[in-house]
Amino acid sequence: MPATDSPKYWFPGKRYGWGWGPPTAWQGWVVVVACVALVLGGIPLVHVRMGSVVYNAYVAVLTVALLVLCWLTGENPRWRSGKRDA
């Protein structure tokens, strides 16, 4: 297996705009699927039992956790205008 100088990002930078695009590694897909499953699973478990305010806080915590994981395992976020770095 050849060695590469560039690190393998779970979440690459978006081509246009600021932030991250879809995952390029299986670990990133596991994170995204787990986050979606927790948000959807929280509807009957959190929203129905405890109400909208608690559910919104639950989703906010999951969103912050996803952003932290993107920040730690993805490219540095910056504004991109469609041109790939050479």
PAKOL-557612 format. One record per residue: residue number from 0; chain; x, y, z of N, C-alpha, C, O in turn. Coordinates in nm, 4 decimals, decimal comma. Example, Ala and Ser with C-alpha at 12.3 -4.5 7.8 and 13.67 -1.06 7.14 Angstrom:
REM residues 2
(0; A; (1,3190; -0,5690; 0,7800); (1,2300; -0,4500; 0,7800); (1,3200; -0,3300; 0,7800); (1,4236; -0,3319; 0,8465));
(1; A; (1,2850; -0,2250; 0,7080); (1,3670; -0,1060; 0,7140); (1,2900; 0,0030; 0,7870); (1,3409; 0,1138; 0,8039));
END
This chain:
REM residues 86
(0; A; (0,0850; -0,1185; 0,0000); (0,0000; 0,0000; 0,0000); (0,0891; 0,1243; 0,0000); (0,1758; 0,1377; 0,0864));
(1; A; (0,0693; 0,2146; -0,0949); (0,1545; 0,3328; -0,1005); (0,1218; 0,4299; 0,0123); (0,0066; 0,4455; 0,0529));
(2; A; (0,2256; 0,4935; 0,0606); (0,2073; 0,5942; 0,1657); (0,1642; 0,7257; 0,1023); (0,2142; 0,7642; -0,0034));
(3; A; (0,0721; 0,7934; 0,1669); (0,0275; 0,9233; 0,1172); (0,0624; 1,0301; 0,2190); (0,0636; 1,0061; 0,3398));
(4; A; (0,0908; 1,1487; 0,1672); (0,1251; 1,2588; 0,2553); (0,0015; 1,3277; 0,3111); (0,0070; 1,3862; 0,4193));
(5; A; (-0,1098; 1,3218; 0,2388); (-0,2304; 1,3907; 0,2849); (-0,3107; 1,2997; 0,3776); (-0,3245; 1,1802; 0,3514));
(6; A; (-0,3631; 1,3562; 0,4848); (-0,4421; 1,2755; 0,5777); (-0,5765; 1,2366; 0,5170); (-0,6273; 1,3055; 0,4286));
(7; A; (-0,6334; 1,1270; 0,5643); (-0,7650; 1,0813; 0,5173); (-0,8714; 1,1456; 0,6054); (-0,8846; 1,1131; 0,7234));
(8; A; (-0,9461; 1,2364; 0,5464); (-1,0515; 1,3055; 0,6192); (-1,1813; 1,2257; 0,6130); (-1,2145; 1,1680; 0,5095));
(9; A; (-1,2537; 1,2227; 0,7234); (-1,3861; 1,1612; 0,7230); (-1,4843; 1,2525; 0,6506); (-1,5728; 1,2061; 0,5787));
(10; A; (-1,4672; 1,3836; 0,6707); (-1,5569; 1,4834; 0,6133); (-1,4737; 1,5852; 0,5356); (-1,4102; 1,6712; 0,5966));
(11; A; (-1,4726; 1,5775; 0,4011); (-1,3964; 1,6749; 0,3226); (-1,4687; 1,8096; 0,3186); (-1,5884; 1,8184; 0,3459));
(12; A; (-1,3948; 1,9122; 0,2846); (-1,4561; 2,0444; 0,2704); (-1,5502; 2,0478; 0,1516); (-1,5294; 1,9785; 0,0521));
(13; A; (-1,6531; 2,1288; 0,1632); (-1,7467; 2,1466; 0,0516); (-1,6746; 2,2139; -0,0644); (-1,5781; 2,2875; -0,0443));
(14; A; (-1,7215; 2,1885; -0,1841); (-1,6607; 2,2515; -0,3013); (-1,7003; 2,3987; -0,3107); (-1,6198; 2,4827; -0,3509));
(15; A; (-1,8247; 2,4295; -0,2734); (-1,8740; 2,5671; -0,2739); (-1,9248; 2,6007; -0,1345); (-1,9958; 2,5213; -0,0727));
(16; A; (-1,8886; 2,7181; -0,0856); (-1,9382; 2,7616; 0,0449); (-1,8455; 2,7238; 0,1589); (-1,7272; 2,6959; 0,1392));
(17; A; (-1,9027; 2,7236; 0,2795); (-1,8259; 2,6989; 0,4009); (-1,8775; 2,5726; 0,4660); (-1,9985; 2,5509; 0,4717));
(18; A; (-1,7886; 2,4896; 0,5148); (-1,8299; 2,3711; 0,5882); (-1,7801; 2,2431; 0,5246); (-1,6802; 2,2418; 0,4526));
(19; A; (-1,8523; 2,1344; 0,5528); (-1,8104; 2,0019; 0,5092); (-1,9144; 1,9401; 0,4181); (-2,0339; 1,9684; 0,4273));
(20; A; (-1,8649; 1,8548; 0,3297); (-1,9527; 1,7820; 0,2393); (-1,9847; 1,6452; 0,2953); (-1,9584; 1,6177; 0,4124));
(21; A; (-2,0417; 1,5587; 0,2115); (-2,0737; 1,4226; 0,2563); (-1,9464; 1,3467; 0,2941); (-1,8389; 1,3760; 0,2419));
(22; A; (-1,9581; 1,2506; 0,3835); (-1,8399; 1,1742; 0,4267); (-1,7749; 1,0987; 0,3113); (-1,8415; 1,0574; 0,2163));
(23; A; (-1,6436; 1,0817; 0,3220); (-1,5703; 1,0025; 0,2234); (-1,5106; 0,8777; 0,2854); (-1,4506; 0,7971; 0,2144));
(24; A; (-1,5252; 0,8597; 0,4139); (-1,4747; 0,7415; 0,4837); (-1,5919; 0,6707; 0,5515); (-1,6926; 0,7330; 0,5851));
(25; A; (-1,5773; 0,5406; 0,5708); (-1,6859; 0,4654; 0,6332); (-1,7142; 0,5158; 0,7744); (-1,8285; 0,5117; 0,8199));
(26; A; (-1,6114; 0,5632; 0,8436); (-1,6319; 0,6143; 0,9791); (-1,7249; 0,7356; 0,9786); (-1,8090; 0,7503; 1,0672));
(27; A; (-1,7095; 0,8214; 0,8794); (-1,7964; 0,9371; 0,8675); (-1,9407; 0,8972; 0,8417); (-2,0333; 0,9575; 0,8959));
(28; A; (-1,9595; 0,7945; 0,7582); (-2,0959; 0,7472; 0,7324); (-2,1583; 0,6876; 0,8574); (-2,2780; 0,7044; 0,8808));
(29; A; (-2,0787; 0,6180; 0,9383); (-2,1305; 0,5633; 1,0642); (-2,1759; 0,6764; 1,1554); (-2,2805; 0,6661; 1,2194));
(30; A; (-2,0987; 0,7838; 1,1618); (-2,1347; 0,8990; 1,2452); (-2,2642; 0,9618; 1,1968); (-2,3518; 0,9921; 1,2778));
(31; A; (-2,2782; 0,9819; 1,0664); (-2,3979; 1,0449; 1,0116); (-2,5210; 0,9566; 1,0333); (-2,6257; 1,0059; 1,0752));
(32; A; (-2,5091; 0,8275; 1,0054); (-2,6224; 0,7358; 1,0240); (-2,6608; 0,7285; 1,1717); (-2,7794; 0,7269; 1,2046));
(33; A; (-2,5620; 0,7240; 1,2607); (-2,5916; 0,7204; 1,4038); (-2,6622; 0,8481; 1,4484); (-2,7554; 0,8423; 1,5286));
(34; A; (-2,6190; 0,9623; 1,3977); (-2,6817; 1,0892; 1,4345); (-2,8271; 1,0933; 1,3866); (-2,9159; 1,1337; 1,4617));
(35; A; (-2,8513; 1,0521; 1,2630); (-2,9883; 1,0506; 1,2108); (-3,0743; 0,9522; 1,2909); (-3,1892; 0,9822; 1,3232));
(36; A; (-3,0187; 0,8351; 1,3228); (-3,0938; 0,7363; 1,4008); (-3,1280; 0,7897; 1,5397); (-3,2380; 0,7664; 1,5898));
(37; A; (-3,0345; 0,8609; 1,6020); (-3,0615; 0,9169; 1,7341); (-3,1664; 1,0281; 1,7287); (-3,2503; 1,0389; 1,8181));
(38; A; (-3,1616; 1,1100; 1,6247); (-3,2626; 1,2163; 1,6111); (-3,4009; 1,1539; 1,5898); (-3,4971; 1,1922; 1,6564));
(39; A; (-3,4109; 1,0589; 1,4978); (-3,5401; 0,9955; 1,4707); (-3,5865; 0,9092; 1,5878); (-3,7053; 0,9064; 1,6197));
(40; A; (-3,4933; 0,8392; 1,6515); (-3,5285; 0,7576; 1,7676); (-3,5704; 0,8416; 1,8869); (-3,6409; 0,7935; 1,9756));
(41; A; (-3,5274; 0,9658; 1,8892); (-3,5638; 1,0548; 1,9977); (-3,7069; 1,1035; 1,9904); (-3,7605; 1,1541; 2,0890));
(42; A; (-3,7690; 1,0889; 1,8750); (-3,9084; 1,1344; 1,8630); (-3,9986; 1,0570; 1,9588); (-4,0667; 1,1188; 2,0406));
(43; A; (-4,0015; 0,9228; 1,9513); (-4,0885; 0,8527; 2,0463); (-4,0311; 0,8459; 2,1876); (-4,1065; 0,8384; 2,2847));
(44; A; (-3,9003; 0,8485; 2,1998); (-3,8396; 0,8304; 2,3319); (-3,8260; 0,9598; 2,4116); (-3,8388; 0,9590; 2,5340));
(45; A; (-3,8004; 1,0691; 2,3438); (-3,7785; 1,1964; 2,4143); (-3,8961; 1,2915; 2,3929); (-3,9535; 1,3424; 2,4891));
(46; A; (-3,9313; 1,3150; 2,2677); (-4,0344; 1,4143; 2,2369); (-4,1695; 1,3759; 2,2970); (-4,2337; 1,4580; 2,3625));
(47; A; (-4,2122; 1,2536; 2,2755); (-4,3441; 1,2120; 2,3232); (-4,3499; 1,2102; 2,4757); (-4,4506; 1,2497; 2,5344));
(48; A; (-4,2434; 1,1650; 2,5394); (-4,2430; 1,1512; 2,6855); (-4,2157; 1,2820; 2,7591); (-4,2731; 1,3065; 2,8652));
(49; A; (-4,1279; 1,3666; 2,7033); (-4,0821; 1,4833; 2,7779); (-4,1173; 1,6169; 2,7146); (-4,1018; 1,7206; 2,7791));
(50; A; (-4,1637; 1,6175; 2,5913); (-4,2078; 1,7415; 2,5297); (-4,1090; 1,8002; 2,4303); (-3,9965; 1,7529; 2,4136));
(51; A; (-4,1564; 1,9053; 2,3653); (-4,0807; 1,9682; 2,2568); (-3,9537; 2,0377; 2,3036); (-3,8513; 2,0319; 2,2356));
(52; A; (-3,9594; 2,1031; 2,4188); (-3,8424; 2,1782; 2,4658); (-3,7259; 2,0835; 2,4939); (-3,6124; 2,1117; 2,4555));
(53; A; (-3,7531; 1,9732; 2,5595); (-3,6474; 1,8759; 2,5900); (-3,5965; 1,8125; 2,4610); (-3,4761; 1,7918; 2,4456));
(54; A; (-3,6868; 1,7816; 2,3683); (-3,6456; 1,7227; 2,2414); (-3,5584; 1,8198; 2,1615); (-3,4586; 1,7789; 2,1021));
(55; A; (-3,5953; 1,9475; 2,1598); (-3,5129; 2,0469; 2,0895); (-3,3746; 2,0574; 2,1520); (-3,2760; 2,0716; 2,0796));
(56; A; (-3,3647; 2,0508; 2,2834); (-3,2343; 2,0521; 2,3503); (-3,1550; 1,9261; 2,3145); (-3,0341; 1,9329; 2,2924));
(57; A; (-3,2224; 1,8123; 2,3090); (-3,1604; 1,6850; 2,2709); (-3,1019; 1,6934; 2,1294); (-2,9882; 1,6522; 2,1062));
(58; A; (-3,1798; 1,7467; 2,0359); (-3,1328; 1,7609; 1,8977); (-3,0185; 1,8617; 1,8904); (-2,9250; 1,8428; 1,8125));
(59; A; (-3,0243; 1,9676; 1,9695); (-2,9160; 2,0670; 1,9713); (-2,7859; 2,0032; 2,0197); (-2,6796; 2,0294; 1,9634));
(60; A; (-2,7933; 1,9206; 2,1225); (-2,6729; 1,8523; 2,1731); (-2,6174; 1,7583; 2,0668); (-2,4961; 1,7532; 2,0468));
(61; A; (-2,7032; 1,6843; 1,9987); (-2,6568; 1,5957; 1,8908); (-2,5933; 1,6746; 1,7768); (-2,4937; 1,6309; 1,7192));
(62; A; (-2,6498; 1,7893; 1,7442); (-2,5956; 1,8732; 1,6375); (-2,4580; 1,9258; 1,6742); (-2,3669; 1,9253; 1,5914));
(63; A; (-2,4423; 1,9709; 1,7974); (-2,3115; 2,0194; 1,8429); (-2,2104; 1,9055; 1,8403); (-2,0959; 1,9257; 1,8000));
(64; A; (-2,2511; 1,7860; 1,8829); (-2,1604; 1,6709; 1,8802); (-2,1182; 1,6378; 1,7369); (-2,0017; 1,6064; 1,7123));
(65; A; (-2,2119; 1,6446; 1,6430); (-2,1783; 1,6190; 1,5026); (-2,0825; 1,7251; 1,4490); (-1,9875; 1,6921; 1,3779));
(66; A; (-2,1059; 1,8507; 1,4818); (-2,0156; 1,9575; 1,4372); (-1,8752; 1,9414; 1,4947); (-1,7766; 1,9650; 1,4249));
(67; A; (-1,8655; 1,9016; 1,6209); (-1,7341; 1,8793; 1,6829); (-1,6624; 1,7652; 1,6122); (-1,5432; 1,7756; 1,5834));
(68; A; (-1,7341; 1,6556; 1,5837); (-1,6717; 1,5443; 1,5123); (-1,6284; 1,5845; 1,3715); (-1,5222; 1,5429; 1,3252));
(69; A; (-1,7092; 1,6644; 1,3036); (-1,6697; 1,7136; 1,1708); (-1,5449; 1,8000; 1,1810); (-1,4548; 1,7897; 1,0977));
(70; A; (-1,5397; 1,8842; 1,2819); (-1,4245; 1,9737; 1,3005); (-1,2977; 1,8930; 1,3284); (-1,1909; 1,9248; 1,2762));
(71; A; (-1,3096; 1,7886; 1,4108); (-1,1919; 1,7099; 1,4493); (-1,1448; 1,6146; 1,3400); (-1,0250; 1,5884; 1,3288));
(72; A; (-1,2371; 1,5623; 1,2592); (-1,2006; 1,4591; 1,1620); (-1,2119; 1,5053; 1,0174); (-1,1904; 1,4262; 0,9255));
(73; A; (-1,2454; 1,6317; 0,9961); (-1,2606; 1,6820; 0,8604); (-1,1561; 1,7866; 0,8252); (-1,0734; 1,8262; 0,9073));
(74; A; (-1,1633; 1,8297; 0,7000); (-1,0750; 1,9379; 0,6563); (-1,1079; 2,0652; 0,7332); (-1,2181; 2,0816; 0,7854));
(75; A; (-1,0106; 2,1544; 0,7388); (-1,0372; 2,2825; 0,8038); (-1,1439; 2,3568; 0,7241); (-1,1302; 2,3743; 0,6031));
(76; A; (-1,2498; 2,4006; 0,7915); (-1,3549; 2,4707; 0,7182); (-1,3080; 2,6098; 0,6753); (-1,2457; 2,6828; 0,7524));
(77; A; (-1,3387; 2,6434; 0,5538); (-1,3080; 2,7767; 0,5012); (-1,3976; 2,7984; 0,3809); (-1,4575; 2,7039; 0,3294));
(78; A; (-1,4069; 2,9211; 0,3367); (-1,4903; 2,9526; 0,2224); (-1,4241; 2,8997; 0,0958); (-1,3060; 2,9248; 0,0718));
(79; A; (-1,4996; 2,8270; 0,0155); (-1,4498; 2,7727; -0,1104); (-1,5392; 2,8215; -0,2243); (-1,6605; 2,8360; -0,2090));
(80; A; (-1,4753; 2,8464; -0,3393); (-1,5509; 2,8981; -0,4541); (-1,5515; 2,8016; -0,5714); (-1,5768; 2,8439; -0,6842));
(81; A; (-1,5245; 2,6738; -0,5490); (-1,5343; 2,5748; -0,6545); (-1,4025; 2,5282; -0,7110); (-1,3982; 2,4259; -0,7792));
(82; A; (-1,2961; 2,5988; -0,6853); (-1,1658; 2,5589; -0,7366); (-1,0987; 2,4647; -0,6374); (-1,0949; 2,4929; -0,5176));
(83; A; (-1,0465; 2,3545; -0,6861); (-0,9755; 2,2590; -0,6014); (-0,8328; 2,3070; -0,5809); (-0,7706; 2,3623; -0,6716));
(84; A; (-0,7814; 2,2848; -0,4586); (-0,6423; 2,3207; -0,4303); (-0,5505; 2,2285; -0,5091); (-0,5783; 2,1094; -0,5239));
(85; A; (-0,4437; 2,2830; -0,5584); (-0,3480; 2,2030; -0,6354); (-0,2396; 2,1484; -0,5458); (-0,1500; 2,0785; -0,5931));
END
